[in-house]
Amino acid sequence: MKTLYKVLLISLMIWIINFVVHMPLILQKSIFCNELFHPIYTDFLAYFKSSITSFGSAEKYLMSNPYFDYPFAYPPLIGFLWLILTRLTYFCFLMAHIHLSLELIYSIFYVMYSFFSLIFLLIYFYFVDRIVDTKSKIPPFIMPSLLIYVIYSWAMLWLALLILLIYSLSKKYHFISGLVLGLMIATNPYSAVLMPLLIYSIYYERRDQMRRFIGGVFVPLLSYTSLFLNDKSLTLFLDKYFPASCLNCSFLILTSKISPDYIMPLSYIVTMILVFLILGLNVKSLYCRGLGDLGAKVLLVITSSILFSISYLPQYGLIVASSLLLVARELRVKILILLSDALNASIILLWFHDLYLRKIMSFLNLGLVFNPWSLNSPVQWMVQVRNMIQIIIFLVIASEILYLYPKKSYKPISAEKV
C-alpha cells in the first residue's frame, strides 16, 4: 500500500506539471480567469486540430471512425484509443446543450487525453518500482523529459508497455509477454525490433512456451489490417514512421543533406547488427536484479532501435533515457544520462524559436530562415549533441554489462582419463 501511495503521489506531481505547461489558452482562462502563458506545443493536439480542419466539421469528425471514415496516420492501438477519445469528447459536446466553439472542443479533448496519459504514467511507475531496486539509484521520476513529454504524444503509452513487458518476462508470463509485445508493435512499429531477441530467448530457454508467446503477439498484430481500410492511411503511416528524410537522426552529421538515399538502409543495417550482437552476448550480473538478463537486453535493443533510427523524435527520449537509467550502474553515467535528457526536454522548448536563435547568432551566417531540421540550425546542434552523448552512454553501458564468454565453464577432459 505504501508503494501505491508513493507511485500515485509522484505520478500526480509530474502529471500536474505537464497538464499546466501544455494547457490551452481557453482552459487557462476557465481555470485561472486569465491567460497566463502561451502553452508548450503538443503533438497530439496539433494533429487533432489539423484533422478537424481538413475534415470540415468538428461534430461529424467526432462521430466518425478513424481508418473507416478518414485517413489516420498512427498504428491501430492508437487508432482505437483515438476513437474512444473522440467519442468521449462528443459525449461532452452533447451534455453541454450548447454550441461549442472549436477552441472549447480542443480543450475538452486535451483534458480527456491528459487522463489517459495519467493512467500510462501510473502503470510505468508502478511496474518500475516492482522490477527495480531503487536504493542507491537515481530514480527515473527526475528525468527532465517527464516534465514535458507525458502529455505530448503517445510515447508514454509505449514506455508503459515496455516496462510491463519486462515485468511479465521476469515473471515468465509468456502469453502476457507476447500480448504486451504485440500491443507495443501496435503502438509503435519500432517495437518489432524486439521480435528476434524474444523469439530466440524464449525458444532457447522454454521451447514449450513458444506457441503461447507467438499466440499473444499475433492477436494485436491482426489490428494492422485496419490500415488497409483507407488507402491514404497506409501512406500517411509509412511516411510518418519510415520517412525518406533524416529527422533528428544521428546520421545527419555524416552529410549536409537531410534525405540522402543511403541513410535509411544504413539505419536498418546498424540497428540489426546491434540487435544480433546483443542477442548473442551474455549479461553480467546487474544491480537491477529485477530486470533479469532478458530485461536488460530488451532495454538495450529498444534503445538502439531509437538511437540509430531514421527519425529520433524528442518524445522518444522518454524511452531512451528511462532505459539507460535502468541499466546504468555508475553515478557519473547516470548524471550524463540526465544531462542528455535535459537537452532532449529543451528541444521542443526551442524548436519553434529557430529563426530567433539564428538572428541572435547572425554573426555565424546561418541564414535567416526557419529550418530546425538542418544541420546549421542551433536547435539541431542541441539535437546532435543529445544523440552523441546518448550513443556514447549506450556503448559504454553495453560494453560494461555484455560479455562473450558462456555462462557455464566446462573443464576439458584430460588426456590421462581418455
N, C-alpha and C positions, 0 to 999 in steps of 0.2 A: 504493500500500500504506500509506503514511503517513497518507493521508486516511482510509482504512478503520479504522486503529487509533485515530485521533482520534475518529471517529464512534462506534466501539464503546466507547471509554472514557467519553465524555460520556453516551452513552445508558445505560450501565450505572450510572453515578453517579446520574443522575436517576431511573432505574427503581428502584434500591435504596431511595432516599428514599421514593418512592411506595409501594413494597411494604411498608415498615416502618410508615409512618404510617397505612395502611389495614388493617393486619394484624389478622385476627380474634383474639379473646382465646384461643381454644383453640390456635391456631397459635403465638401468643406463648408460651404455656405449654410447647408442644412444643419450640420452638427455644431459648427463654431460661430454661426451667424455672420461669417465673414470669409472671404477668400484669403487664406494665409500665405500660400506659396504656390508656385507652378509645380504640379506633380511630376515625379520622375516617370519617364516613358515606360509603358508596359506593353509587351509584345502581343499578348492575347487580346487586350482591349483595342489596340490599333487594328488587329485583324478583324475583330468584331465590327468595328466602325466601318472599315472598308468593305466588309461583306454586306452590311446593310445598305450602304451607299450603292453598291453595284446591283443589289437585288431590287432596290427601288422602293420597298415598303417594309418598315420595321415590323408591323403586325404580321404580315404574310411570312416574313423571314422567320420570325419566332415560332410560327406554326408549321414551317417546312422542315423537311428531313435532310440532313447532310448526306451527300453522295447521291441520293434519290432525286431531290428537287433542286439542288445547286451543287456545284463542284466544291470539294473540301480538300485542302492541301495536306491534312495531317493523317497519321495512321489510324486504324479502326478503333482502338480503345479510346483515343482522344475524341474521335467522332461520336462514340457512344456517350461520353461524358458531356460533349458539346450539345448533344440532343437533350440530355437531362437539364443542362443549364438554360438552354433557350426555352424549354417548356416551363421551367420554374419562373423564369423572367416573364413569360406570357401570363402565367397564373397571377403574378403580382400586378401585371398590366390589367387583368380583368377585375381583380379585387379593388383596385383604386377607384373604379367607376368614373374616371375622368380621362380625358385625352392626355396621354403622357408625351412630353417632349422627348426628342432623341437623346438629349443630354441626361435626362432623368432615367431613360431606359438603359443608357450606358452605365449609370451609377448603380442601378438595380443589378445588372449583370455583373458588375465589379464586386458587389457585396456577395452575390451567390458564389462566384468563383473563389473569392477570398476564403469562404468557409470550407470549400473543397481543399484549398491549399493548407488550411489548418489541420485537416484530417491527415493529409500526407505528411505534414511536419510531425504530428504526434506519432504516427507509425514509425517514422525514421528514428526519432529519439528513443522511443520505447525499445525497439529492437537493437539499436546501437548499445543501449545500456545492458541488454540481455547477453550480447555476444562478446563484449569487450570489457576487460577490467580497466576502468578509467583511473585507477590510482596511479600516481606519478606520471600521468599523461596530460598533454594539452587537450582539454575537452573539445569535441567537434563544434559545440554551440558557440564558440567565439570566432568562428570563421566570418570574415567581413562580408563575403558573398551572401551569407544567410540573411543579412540585413537588407539586401536589395532584390535578390532573385527568387525568393519564396513565392511572392505574389508578382509574378512576371510572365512566366510561360509554364510549360508542362515538365520542366526539368525536375521539380520537386517530386512529382509522381514517379519519375524514372529513378530518382535516388531512393525513394521509399521502397520501391520494388527491389532495387539492388540489395539493400540491407535485409529485406525479407527473404530474398533468395539465399544469401549467405547463412542466415539463421536456419532456414529449412534444410540446407545442405549439411550444416553442423549437427542437426538432429536426425539426419538420414531419412528425411521425409521425401522420398524420391518422386512420388507423383506430384506432391505440392511443389517441389523444386521445379519440375518440368512445367507445371501450370504457371508458376511465377515467371519463369524464363519466357514462356510464351506471351504472357502479359507485358513483359519488358519489351519484347520484339514488337508487339502490337502498340507500344508506346513510342519506341524509337528503334528504327531498323538497325542502328549501330550495335544494338544488343546481340544481334545474330553472331557477332564475333566470338561469343562465349560458347557456341554450339560445339566446335571441335574439342575444346578443353573439357566440357562437361560430359560429352558422349564418351570420350576416351577414358576419363577418370572413373565414371560410373561403370563402364564396361569392364575396366581393369579390376576394380575393387568388388563390385557386386553385379556380375553379369545377369543374374536372375531378376534384377530390378530395372534393367534397361527398358523393357517393354512398358513398365509403369511410367518411367521418366518420359519416354517418347510420346506416350499417350497424353501426358499432361501438357507437353509442348504443342502437340498437334491441335488441340481444341482451340486455343486462342488464335493460332495462325490461320485457321479457316476464315476468320473475320476479315482477312486481307482481300477476300473476294469482293468486299464492298467497294473497293477502289475501282473495280471494273464496271460498276453500275453507272458511272458517269465518265465518259472518255477524258474530259478535261481534268477530273480529279486525279487520275493516274499521272497525267503530265505535270500537274502542279506538285504532286507528291515527289516525283523524281527530281524536279527542278529544285525543290526545297532541301531534300536530304542528299541528293547526289548532284550538286551544282557543277557547272562547267568552269566556274571561277574559283580561285583560291581565296576563300573568305576567312580572313584572320588565321589562316593555317600557317604552320611553322615552315613550310616550304617556300613561302613568299620571299624570304631573304635570299633564295637561290636565283631569283630572276627579278627583273624590273617589271615584268608583265603580270597581270592579275590572273590571266587564264591561258597559260601555255599548255600545249597538248599533252606534255608528259607528266603534268602534276598529278592527275587522277590515278593513272597506273602506278606511279611512284608511291603514292599514298597507300594503295592497296598492297603493293609488294612489301613495303616496310612494315606495315601493320601485320600482315600474315607471317612474315619472318619472325617478328617478336612473339606472336601468338604461339607458334610452334616451338620456339625456343623456351618460352615459359612452360608450355605443356610438357616438354621433355626433361626439364630440370626438376630437382627436388627442392624442398623448402626446409630451411633450418628452423629450429625451434624459435618461436616468437614470444615476446612479452604478451602480446594479444592472443592468449591461448584460445579464447572463444572463437576466433576466426577459423582456426584449423588450417592445414596446409592448402586445401582446396579453396577455402575462402580467401586466403592471401593471394592465390593465383588468379582468382576471379577479379579481385580489385586491380591487380597489375594489368590484366588483359583489357579490362574495360577502360582503364586509364590510357593505355597505349592506343586503343582504337580512337580516342578523342584527340590525344596529343598529335597524332600523325594523320588525322582525318583531313579531308579536303575542306571541311568547314568546322572551325572550332568557335562556336558561338559563345558569348560571355556567360550565358546561363549554364552551359555545360561545365563551367568552372566549379559549380557545386559538386558535381560528381568527381572531378579530378582532385580537388583539394580534400574532400572528405575521404576518398580512397587512399590518398597518400598519407594523410594524418593517421589513419587506422593501421597502416603497416609500418610507419616510420618508428625508429627506435631511439635515435639520438635527439636531444633537445635542440641542438643547433639546426638540424634538418627540419624539425617541426616549425621552428621560427622562420626559416626560409619558405616553407610551405605557406605560412600565414602571410608573409611578405608578398609572395606571388598572388595569393588570393586577394590581398588588398588592391593590387594592381588590377586584378580581374573585376573587382567591385567598382573600381574607378572608371572602367571603360565606358559603361553606359552613362555615367555622370558627365563625361567629357565628349561623348560621341557626337552629339548634335552641336557642339561648340567647336568643331574642327576648323571652320572658317575663322572664328575669333582667335584661335590659337595660332593659325597661320599668320594673321595680321600682327599679333604680338611678336612673332618670330620672323617678321618680314625681311630682316637682315640676312636670313638664310636663303632667300629667293625660293620659297617653297611653292609659290603660286597662290593667288587669292581665289581659290575655288573650293567648294565643299566636296571633299572626297576622302573620308576617313578610311577607305579600303586600300588606298595607295600607300606604297612604302615610304613616300616622302611626307606622310601625314604624322604630326606629333601624336595623335591618338594611336596610329598603327605602330609607332615606336614603342609605346607602352604595351600594346598587344604582343609584339615580338619579344620584348623583354620578359613578359609573363611566360611566353612559350619557352624561351631558352632556359629560364630558371626552373620551370617545371620539368622539362626534358632532362636536365642535369640531375634534378632530385630523383626523378623516376629511375634513371640509370644507376644512380648511387644506391638507392634502396634495393633495386633488383639485384645488383651485384652483391649486396650485403646479405640478402636472405635466400638467394637461389644458389645452388651448387650442383656440380655434375656427378659427384660420386653417388653410388647406390646407397640406399638406406641400410641394407644388410651387407655385412662383410663376410666373405666366405674364405675359409682357410684352405690353401692349396693342399692337395694330397701329397704327402712326402713320398720320395722315391722308395724308402725302406718299406712302407706299408704296401706299395704296389708290388 
